[in-house]
Amino acid sequence: MRHSIVGVFANDAAAQNAVRQLDEEAGLKRGDMEVIDGTSDVTPQGRQEGDVARIAHFFRSLIGAGDEENYSEHERYYTEQLRQGRSVVVVNAPDE
């Protein structure tokens, strides 16, 4: 079983540093971690593209169908973090 952990960082450099530390010090694999920085992924028409759309898809797959209210709350929060210029790190860690 795998567990997903999501963290918000002030900027891309802080997010990349966290990934490096998790790789070097915690023994997690870089392939199990993803940095999402979606500051340029909202079109003038408000459509989601690129990383912003990826975070929306991530929460749909994580929370699953039938829990739209819970999914929407998470999607709004993390999308807003991306729009404010923050970066999101997603770690898919194996159960130990």
Secondary structure, DSSP 8 states (H G I E B T S, - for coil): -EEEEEEEESSHHHHHHHHHHHHHTS---GGGEEEE--TT-B-TT--B-HHHHHHHHHHHHHH-TT-HHHHHHHHHHHHHHHHTT-EEEEEEEE--
